[in-house]
Amino acid sequence: MGVGAAFIHHARQYLIEHYLPKIQRCLEQLSDEQIWWRPNSESNSIGNLILHISGNARQWIVCGVGGAVDGRIREQEFAQQEIVPRDTLLELLITTTTEVDSVLASLNPESLLQPRTIQGSQVDVLEAVFHVTEHFSMHTGQIITLTKILSNKDLSFYEFKAGVPVEHWK
C-alpha cells in the first residue's frame, strides 16, 4: 500500500471505527435535554457539535471532494437550540459518515494533490481529508468531555491489560 492509499485508509478508519462509535457511546449516556445543554452562551451543546461536524464533513468531503451540491448553512448548526432528538442526531451523523466513507473509499490516491475550492479557500484533496479528520477528532474530544461532565461516569473506552490499553468502544 502506498503512502496516499495508507493516508486515506487511516482517515476512514479514524472517522468510522474510532470517532463515530465514541460519539455513539456518549449519546447513549445522555437524555435529549442533556445533549442540548450549553454550559454558557459562548459554548455549544453536544447537539450543536454533532450538527456542526456533520455539516463540516459533508461540505468538505461529500461536496468539496466528491462533487455533491453544497447547501450548508453553517450558522444554523450553532443557532439551533430547540431539541433535536438523540436518534435523529445519530441518524444524521451515521448518514454523513457513511457518505464521507463512500467518497473516501472511491478516492484515487493519485488525486490527493488535486485542487479544490472549499469554503472559499483553495485547498488540495489531501488537506480536505486531513482537515475533516482533525476537525472531527477535536469535536469528538469536546463531546466526550461534556458527556463525562453531564453523566459523571467513566465512558470506558479502554481496558488496560498488563499496562497496555485495549480498545473497548466497538
C-alpha positions in Angstrom: 0.0 0.0 0.0 1.4 3.4 -1.0 1.5 6.5 1.2 -1.6 8.0 -0.3 -3.7 4.9 0.0 -2.5 4.5 3.6 -3.4 8.1 4.4 -7.0 7.5 3.0 -7.3 4.2 4.8 -6.3 5.7 8.2 -8.6 8.7 7.7 -11.5 6.3 7.0 -10.6 4.1 10.0 -10.5 7.0 12.4 -13.8 8.5 11.3 -15.8 5.2 11.1 -14.1 3.0 13.7 -12.9 5.5 16.3 -14.8 8.8 16.4 -18.3 7.6 15.4 -18.5 4.8 17.9 -17.2 7.1 20.7 -19.8 9.7 19.9 -22.5 7.0 19.8 -21.4 5.8 23.3 -21.7 9.4 24.5 -25.2 9.9 23.1 -26.3 6.6 24.8 -25.4 8.0 28.2 -27.4 11.2 27.9 -31.0 12.4 27.7 -32.2 14.7 24.9 -32.1 17.6 27.3 -28.5 16.9 28.3 -27.5 16.6 24.7 -28.7 20.2 24.2 -27.4 21.7 27.4 -24.9 24.5 27.0 -22.5 25.4 29.8 -22.8 29.1 28.8 -24.0 31.3 25.9 -20.5 31.2 24.3 -20.3 27.4 24.3 -22.0 24.8 22.1 -24.1 21.9 23.2 -23.3 18.3 22.1 -26.3 18.6 19.7 -24.7 21.7 18.1 -21.4 19.9 17.8 -23.0 17.0 16.1 -24.8 19.2 13.6 -21.5 21.1 13.1 -19.3 18.1 12.4 -21.9 16.6 10.1 -22.2 19.8 8.2 -18.4 20.3 8.0 -17.6 16.7 6.9 -20.4 16.8 4.3 -19.2 20.2 2.9 -15.5 19.3 2.8 -15.6 15.7 1.7 -19.0 14.8 0.2 -19.3 18.1 -1.7 -15.8 19.6 -1.9 -14.1 16.3 -2.8 -17.0 14.2 -4.0 -18.7 16.9 -6.1 -22.2 16.8 -4.4 -24.1 20.1 -4.2 -23.3 22.1 -1.1 -26.3 23.6 0.6 -24.7 24.0 4.0 -25.7 27.0 6.2 -23.0 26.8 8.9 -24.6 29.4 11.2 -27.7 27.2 11.6 -25.6 24.5 13.2 -24.7 26.7 16.1 -28.0 28.7 16.3 -30.1 25.5 16.8 -31.4 25.5 20.4 -34.7 23.5 20.0 -34.1 19.9 20.9 -33.5 17.6 18.0 -33.9 14.0 19.4 -30.9 11.9 20.0 -32.0 9.3 17.4 -32.3 11.9 14.8 -28.9 13.3 15.5 -27.3 9.9 15.5 -29.0 9.1 12.2 -27.6 12.3 10.7 -24.1 11.5 11.9 -24.2 7.9 10.7 -25.6 9.0 7.3 -22.9 11.7 7.0 -20.0 9.5 8.0 -21.3 6.8 5.6 -21.4 9.3 2.7 -17.9 10.5 3.7 -16.6 7.0 3.8 -18.1 6.2 0.4 -16.3 9.2 -1.1 -13.0 8.3 0.6 -13.3 4.7 -0.5 -13.6 5.7 -4.1 -10.8 8.3 -3.9 -7.8 7.6 -6.1 -4.7 8.2 -4.1 -3.2 10.0 -7.1 -5.9 12.7 -6.7 -4.7 13.8 -3.2 -2.9 16.8 -4.6 -5.7 18.0 -6.9 -7.0 21.4 -6.1 -10.5 22.1 -4.7 -12.3 25.3 -3.6 -14.0 24.7 -0.2 -15.4 27.4 1.9 -14.0 29.9 -0.5 -10.4 28.6 0.0 -8.1 26.8 -2.4 -7.0 23.5 -0.8 -5.9 20.2 -2.2 -7.8 16.9 -1.6 -5.2 15.8 1.0 -5.8 19.0 3.0 -9.5 18.5 2.9 -9.3 14.9 4.2 -6.8 15.9 6.9 -9.0 18.9 7.9 -12.1 16.8 8.3 -10.3 14.0 10.2 -8.6 16.6 12.6 -11.8 18.6 13.0 -13.9 15.5 13.7 -11.3 14.5 16.3 -11.3 17.8 18.1 -15.1 17.9 18.4 -15.2 14.3 19.4 -13.0 15.2 22.4 -15.3 18.1 23.3 -18.3 15.7 23.1 -16.5 13.2 25.4 -15.7 15.9 27.9 -19.2 17.3 28.0 -20.6 13.7 28.3 -18.3 13.0 31.3 -19.4 16.2 33.0 -23.1 15.6 32.4 -23.1 11.8 33.2 -20.5 11.8 35.9 -19.2 8.5 34.7 -16.2 6.9 33.0 -17.1 6.1 29.4 -14.7 3.0 29.5 -13.2 3.4 26.0 -10.2 1.4 27.0 -9.4 -1.5 29.2 -5.8 -1.8 30.5 -4.3 -5.3 30.4 -0.8 -5.6 31.8 -0.5 -1.8 31.4 -1.4 -1.9 27.7 -4.5 0.0 26.5 -7.1 -2.3 24.7 -9.8 -0.6 22.7 -13.2 -1.1 24.3 -15.6 1.1 22.4 -16.5 -1.1 19.5 
